[in-house]
Amino acid sequence: MMVPARVLGLLLCVQLCMGSEVLRLVDGGGRCAGRVEVKHEGEWGSVCTYDIDWDAQRASVVCRQLGCGKVAHTSSYFPFGQGQGRIWLHLYCRGNEATVQDCSHFGWGKHFCGHEWDVGVICTEALELRLVDGRGPCEGRVEVKLRGRWGTVYDDAWNMNDAEVVCQQLGCGSAADTEFTSQDLQVRHPIMLAYINCNGNEKTIWDCSIKGWGPYNATRDFNATVVCQGFSRLAGGDSACSGRLEVRHNQAWVSICHSHVDLMAAQVVCRELGCGTVLALPGAGHFGAAAGPFWDGAFECNGTEPLLSACTRQPPHIQNCSQPAAIICSPYTGFRLADGDSGCDGRVEMEAGGVWRPLCATAWDLPDAHVLCRHLGCGSAISLPPPGQFGTGTGMLLHDALSCSGSERHPGECPVEVLGQPPCPHGHTAAVNCSGVTEPLRLHDGESQCDGQLEVAMRPGIWARVSVGLWDNGTATVACRQLGCGVPEKIYAVPATGLGLMQLQELQCVGTEELLAQCNTSRTATEPSHNPKELSIACSGSRRLRLAGGPGRCAGRVEVYSEGTWGTVCQDTWTLQDATVVCRQLGCGWALEAPGTERFGPGTGTLWSGAGVCSGVEDALWHCPAPVQHGCRRGGGAGAVCSGLLDLQLTGESSRCRGHLEVQREGTWGRVCANGTSLATAAAVCHQLGCGTGGSLEAVPAQGSDPAWLSWVSCEEGARSLWRCPSAPWQLQECDPTGITYIACDQDTRDRSEATSPAPALTHSVDPLTEAPRSVSALTVLCVILGMLLCLALAALAVQAHRTRAQCQGPSKDAASEVVYEELDYSLMPEYQEVPSHTGSLSHGSGTKLSNHSRDGTEENDLQVSPGRGTGTEVHSADRKAPGTHLRGHRQTVLMGRRGHAAPPGCVLTTGPSVPFTDPSAQPQHRPSHGYDDAMAVPEVYPSPHTRDVLAQPSDDTGYDDIGVSALGTSL
């Protein structure tokens, strides 16, 4: 019989509450840190013990009993002050006890330690970590909360390993940069942790080795600053606010399946990245295929989490996912009208990256103003005052040229152009006068203001949804007319969301009313809706047009949003005149091509039947006369390539990631002049081309007479798309003597194929046998041939060496008389050898030891030489690697034979040194530690004078009649 979860929770609460009644931590700034005190016979008293009896394992009983997590730090030297009054217990815990009272002790009130041994503990629940004074929760100064106070950390050897632990603990991915600084300030932060040493794989910073637990007061203000990569990012878009969703896992970026991200999770991602609200969750593959493996899991968020890593992890909904999730956030985090008479008129200002900037009025028009006024709840736009009428504002002018159609729900949905826009005169700021009268109804959660669920304003900020009923046709007609959205195209019911919204019941409209308020409403619900169905409407004004699957918004497959869904256009009768209407409607110039499905694919969704034979002068595709169609023989997928298409490339080199920068406009390629072009332009271009995140830029002389389109391209640091960089206006021109722009990306095509090849998949594996065969170059064939010739030469040398060795061995009559070769691996011997000055001899049953001292003189490494079987000799190594010794990478061969058999002249006794290596756990004796890793350093070795004397002896002086220590010294 299963116990209900509520009963289990009650039992757990009772256990914790009873534990807190007899045990507490005091003077530590909270219930999970402080001096340990127990309650006995109604009186609280301290607990004492000696330092050897109080460590993290033994103190874990306290943290576990109080429900405070694990032990972060312990001390038996009254770290939280000496207690007053009774000492109740002198404890000895093993760490596996359920309560402190279960630990061994001498009895209540009996102890052999004073208050100076009062023990304390800091549990993990008492500690907090954060980054402050940065651009977000994943960047800034490291601060730790200890004893109820926030303070900094001190470590003059602070490094990326420490920063990695901080970022991972905060759910901010891996560390990108860190530094440790100090300065003189009037207000100094207390130091909470000092001298921190992390390996980089700890789960929390208090799992690292920490020598100082504060708080401490310092004469200077010390700051450890960390910049994390972040847990999530959007890749493949033209800015950091749109693209495929990827998260940091095991120090690598992995994709998230499209079915594992919902609107709530997308809101968290947009907020984490410093972007505005969620604009769309486009279909799978909108920003291309995944660049790596998929993360095996899903996220469940409530929308308020600061980071996606703070959301609940869920098992995956589907297995073997192939399509990544995509999110489009608004690049703007705020909009406002400043210095007007009300909040509905004034100077247009937008916030991006935490900075408010006035908008340039060069491209500002009435459709843009309509969208902004509606978004601010100020009705519709009445007029556009002269630029600068409401002042110039502060900060640099924002050169973003919005291209709104007027039906967008949010200004962030409007296409934006920056590159090539004309300069903005000083004080030329955009302004608007809104009506200030908001419509008492709206269509919510649709693709535009003209489709979605019908909602009616009950009072300011309170909206009620309309339930389905018998009068829906008339209601939809009045709603579409009142919103200026034409006539209803589709009326349908959607399930109620259950979010607690009010609901209008029995809304009765005939269809001839001017306003929805004139319709009869028999009853209004005052409680949250329980009706399972709510009314949704798609008006004719909701029709939208887009080009999908292409390199930009001005080239791609034609798709039409109608009746609440996106559909493709039949290509049977598609002509250049039809494409011309599409390009003009999208503000993309004129049509250059009208390709079919072979160019941009067939697309998905329903087939829109409204496309027809256009003359080329219509202002919208749905205004063209639609021919009578009897099916669609060739299927959907009609496309358009407009003159407004912008494209870029690097030319003149074998790699697409290196060469002269060229841009395409109006179907013509042109170069970019180097004069005035910023160095950050290289990073933006490389990122946009998928050639890494950085590169170099230089000016080279122009060759030929090819014209240039642009100059003075001024990308800012962090730009991910050339199209979002300001520049001089578009104009075919010749560059000045400065020359043209040449860019070399850090990651060329070959590097990119290696870096972006899928890592070992988390949810699936890639069979290399299924990969397409690669062509073999002539250079590869030549390398193979040369390698074979080299192998033959080495084989010949090996045969010659074998013959020479055979001559050195001499004739052998039986196995017992054969010369024995023994490999002594001196890479496992200590760096400093003490060679005895006397010459020893070996006799049966006796042995000689070489004592090799480590750098601290406390441990030995004994090389035992003892007689072997028959007349041979065996070499033994006892404790070949002494702890704390530095190692030499030399391997030498000692030739040992029978008494009376000497080595033939010319035979070398040593094979020479191999590649030296060092033991990372040891430090060289002759060089002090400077706090950095010496694992890659190769120390110099200085043999003792006696060793040099022995090495100087000729080989024929050793004699092989008696194999003694002198022979081994020679081999050393």
DADAUR-V151110 format. One record per pair of residues at least 4 apart in sequence whose C-alpha atoms are under 6 Angstrom apart, sorted by the first residue. I is the first residue (numbers start at 1). J is the second residue. If there is no record, write none. Layout:
BEGIN
{{I:J} {I:J}}
END
This chain:
BEGIN
{{13:17} {14:18} {19:23} {19:65} {20:24} {22:38} {22:39} {23:37} {23:38} {24:37} {25:31} {25:33} {25:34} {25:35} {25:36} {26:34} {26:35} {27:34} {27:80} {28:33} {28:34} {28:147} {29:147} {29:148} {32:68} {32:123} {32:126} {33:121} {33:122} {33:123} {33:126} {34:80} {34:120} {34:121} {35:80} {35:119} {35:120} {36:47} {36:120} {37:45} {37:46} {37:47} {38:44} {38:45} {39:43} {39:44} {45:86} {45:87} {45:88} {46:87} {46:88} {47:87} {47:89} {47:118} {48:90} {48:117} {48:118} {48:119} {49:90} {49:91} {49:117} {51:76} {54:58} {55:59} {56:71} {57:95} {58:93} {58:94} {58:95} {60:64} {60:71} {60:95} {61:95} {63:68} {63:69} {63:123} {65:99} {68:123} {68:125} {69:124} {69:125} {70:123} {70:124} {71:123} {71:124} {72:122} {72:123} {72:124} {72:206} {73:121} {73:122} {74:120} {74:121} {75:119} {75:120} {76:117} {76:118} {76:119} {77:117} {78:82} {78:116} {78:117} {78:118} {78:119} {82:115} {88:108} {88:109} {89:108} {90:105} {90:111} {91:104} {91:105} {92:103} {92:104} {93:103} {97:102} {106:110} {127:145} {127:146} {128:144} {128:145} {129:143} {129:144} {130:143} {131:139} {131:140} {131:141} {131:142} {132:140} {132:141} {133:140} {134:139} {134:140} {138:172} {138:228} {139:226} {139:227} {140:225} {140:226} {141:224} {141:225} {142:224} {142:225} {143:151} {143:152} {144:150} {144:151} {145:149} {145:150} {151:189} {151:190} {151:191} {151:192} {152:191} {152:192} {153:191} {153:192} {153:193} {153:194} {154:194} {155:194} {155:195} {160:164} {161:198} {161:199} {161:200} {162:198} {163:175} {164:174} {164:175} {164:200} {165:169} {165:200} {165:205} {167:172} {167:173} {167:174} {167:175} {167:228} {168:172} {168:173} {169:204} {171:309} {172:228} {172:230} {172:231} {173:229} {173:230} {173:231} {173:248} {174:228} {174:229} {175:228} {175:229} {176:227} {176:228} {176:229} {177:226} {177:227} {178:225} {178:226} {179:224} {179:225} {180:223} {180:224} {181:222} {181:223} {182:221} {182:222} {183:220} {183:221} {184:220} {188:221} {190:215} {190:216} {190:217} {191:215} {191:216} {192:213} {192:214} {192:215} {193:212} {193:213} {193:214} {194:212} {195:210} {195:211} {196:209} {196:210} {197:208} {197:209} {198:208} {231:247} {231:248} {232:246} {232:247} {233:245} {233:246} {234:242} {234:243} {234:244} {234:245} {235:243} {235:244} {236:243} {236:287} {237:242} {237:243} {238:721} {239:720} {241:275} {241:329} {241:331} {242:327} {242:328} {242:329} {243:287} {243:326} {243:327} {244:325} {244:326} {245:325} {245:326} {246:253} {246:254} {246:255} {246:256} {247:253} {247:254} {248:252} {248:253} {254:292} {254:293} {254:294} {254:295} {255:294} {255:295} {255:324} {256:294} {256:295} {256:324} {256:325} {257:321} {257:324} {257:325} {258:323} {258:324} {258:325} {260:298} {261:265} {264:301} {264:302} {264:303} {265:301} {267:278} {267:303} {268:303} {268:308} {269:308} {270:275} {270:329} {271:275} {272:307} {275:331} {275:333} {276:329} {276:330} {276:331} {276:332} {276:333} {277:329} {277:330} {278:329} {279:328} {279:329} {280:328} {281:326} {281:327} {282:326} {284:323} {285:289} {290:324} {292:758} {293:758} {293:761} {296:763} {297:314} {297:315} {297:316} {298:313} {298:314} {298:315} {298:316} {299:312} {299:313} {299:314} {300:311} {300:312} {301:311} {330:412} {332:351} {332:352} {333:351} {333:352} {334:350} {334:351} {335:349} {335:350} {336:349} {337:345} {337:346} {337:347} {337:348} {338:346} {338:347} {339:346} {339:390} {340:345} {340:346} {344:378} {344:434} {344:436} {345:432} {345:433} {345:434} {346:390} {346:431} {346:432} {347:390} {347:430} {347:431} {348:358} {348:359} {348:430} {348:431} {349:357} {349:358} {349:359} {350:356} {350:357} {351:355} {351:356} {357:395} {357:398} {358:397} {358:398} {359:397} {359:398} {359:429} {359:430} {360:397} {360:398} {360:399} {360:428} {360:429} {360:430} {361:428} {361:429} {361:430} {363:401} {367:404} {367:405} {367:406} {368:404} {369:381} {370:380} {370:381} {371:406} {371:411} {373:378} {373:379} {373:380} {373:381} {373:434} {374:378} {374:379} {374:380} {378:434} {378:436} {378:437} {378:438} {379:435} {379:436} {379:437} {379:438} {380:434} {380:435} {381:433} {381:434} {382:433} {382:434} {382:435} {383:433} {384:432} {385:431} {385:432} {387:428} {387:429} {387:430} {388:392} {388:427} {388:428} {388:429} {392:427} {400:418} {401:416} {401:417} {402:415} {402:416} {403:414} {403:415} {404:414} {407:448} {407:449} {408:448} {409:448} {409:449} {418:724} {418:725} {418:726} {419:723} {419:725} {419:726} {419:727} {420:727} {420:728} {420:729} {420:730} {421:729} {422:729} {440:456} {440:457} {441:455} {441:456} {441:457} {442:454} {442:455} {443:451} {443:452} {443:453} {443:454} {444:452} {444:453} {445:452} {446:451} {446:452} {450:485} {450:539} {450:541} {450:542} {451:537} {451:538} {451:539} {451:542} {452:536} {452:537} {453:535} {453:536} {454:465} {454:536} {455:464} {455:465} {456:463} {456:464} {457:462} {457:463} {458:462} {458:463} {464:501} {464:502} {464:503} {465:503} {466:503} {466:504} {466:534} {466:535} {467:534} {467:535} {468:534} {468:535} {471:508} {472:476} {474:509} {474:510} {474:511} {475:509} {477:488} {477:511} {478:511} {480:485} {480:486} {480:487} {480:539} {481:486} {485:539} {485:541} {486:540} {486:541} {487:539} {487:540} {488:538} {488:539} {488:540} {489:538} {489:539} {489:540} {489:563} {490:537} {490:538} {490:563} {491:537} {492:536} {493:533} {493:534} {493:535} {493:536} {494:533} {494:534} {495:532} {495:533} {496:532} {496:533} {496:534} {500:528} {501:528} {502:527} {502:528} {502:529} {503:525} {503:529} {504:524} {504:525} {505:523} {505:524} {506:521} {507:520} {507:521} {508:519} {508:520} {509:519} {538:563} {538:564} {543:561} {543:562} {544:560} {544:561} {545:559} {545:560} {546:559} {547:553} {547:555} {547:556} {547:557} {547:558} {548:556} {548:557} {549:556} {549:600} {550:555} {550:556} {554:588} {554:642} {554:644} {554:645} {555:640} {555:641} {555:642} {556:600} {556:639} {556:640} {557:600} {557:637} {557:638} {557:639} {558:638} {558:639} {559:567} {559:568} {560:566} {560:567} {561:565} {561:566} {567:605} {567:606} {567:607} {567:608} {568:607} {568:608} {568:636} {569:607} {569:608} {569:636} {569:638} {570:635} {570:636} {571:636} {571:638} {572:634} {576:594} {577:614} {577:615} {577:616} {578:614} {579:591} {579:594} {579:640} {580:590} {580:591} {580:616} {581:616} {583:588} {583:589} {583:590} {583:591} {583:642} {584:588} {584:589} {585:620} {588:642} {588:644} {589:643} {589:644} {590:642} {590:643} {591:641} {591:642} {592:641} {592:642} {593:640} {593:641} {594:639} {594:640} {595:639} {596:637} {596:638} {596:639} {597:601} {597:602} {597:637} {601:637} {602:636} {602:637} {610:626} {611:626} {612:624} {612:625} {612:626} {612:627} {614:624} {643:666} {643:667} {644:666} {646:664} {646:665} {647:663} {647:664} {648:662} {648:663} {649:662} {650:656} {650:658} {650:659} {650:660} {650:661} {651:659} {651:660} {652:659} {653:659} {655:749} {657:691} {657:745} {657:748} {658:743} {658:744} {659:742} {659:743} {660:741} {660:742} {661:671} {661:741} {661:742} {662:670} {662:671} {663:669} {663:670} {664:668} {664:669} {670:707} {670:708} {670:709} {671:708} {671:709} {672:708} {672:710} {672:711} {672:740} {672:741} {673:711} {673:735} {673:740} {673:741} {674:699} {674:739} {674:740} {674:741} {675:712} {675:738} {676:712} {677:712} {677:713} {677:714} {678:714} {679:697} {680:715} {680:716} {680:717} {681:715} {682:695} {682:696} {682:697} {682:743} {683:693} {683:694} {683:695} {684:719} {684:720} {684:721} {684:722} {685:722} {686:691} {686:692} {686:745} {687:691} {687:692} {687:693} {687:720} {688:721} {691:747} {692:747} {694:746} {695:744} {695:745} {695:746} {696:743} {696:744} {697:742} {697:743} {698:742} {699:739} {699:740} {699:741} {700:739} {700:740} {701:739} {702:739} {702:740} {707:732} {707:733} {707:734} {708:732} {708:733} {708:734} {709:730} {709:731} {709:732} {710:730} {711:728} {712:727} {712:728} {713:727} {714:725} {714:726} {714:727} {715:725} {747:751} {747:752} {752:756} {753:757} {761:765} {808:904} {808:907} {812:818} {819:897} {820:896} {821:895} {822:894} {823:893} {824:892} {825:891} {826:890} {826:891} {827:887} {827:888} {827:889} {827:890} {828:880} {828:881} {829:880} {829:887} {830:885} {830:886} {830:887} {831:886} {831:887} {831:888} {833:852} {834:852} {839:965} {839:966} {840:964} {840:965} {841:964} {847:865} {847:866} {848:865} {849:863} {849:864} {850:862} {850:863} {851:862} {852:860} {852:861} {853:857} {853:860} {854:859} {854:885} {861:879} {861:880} {861:882} {862:878} {863:877} {863:878} {864:876} {864:877} {865:875} {866:874} {867:873} {867:874} {868:872} {868:873} {868:874} {871:898} {884:922} {885:922} {886:922} {887:918} {889:916} {889:917} {890:913} {890:914} {891:913} {892:910} {892:911} {893:910} {899:961} {900:961} {902:960} {920:935} {943:947} {950:970} {951:970} {958:967}}
END
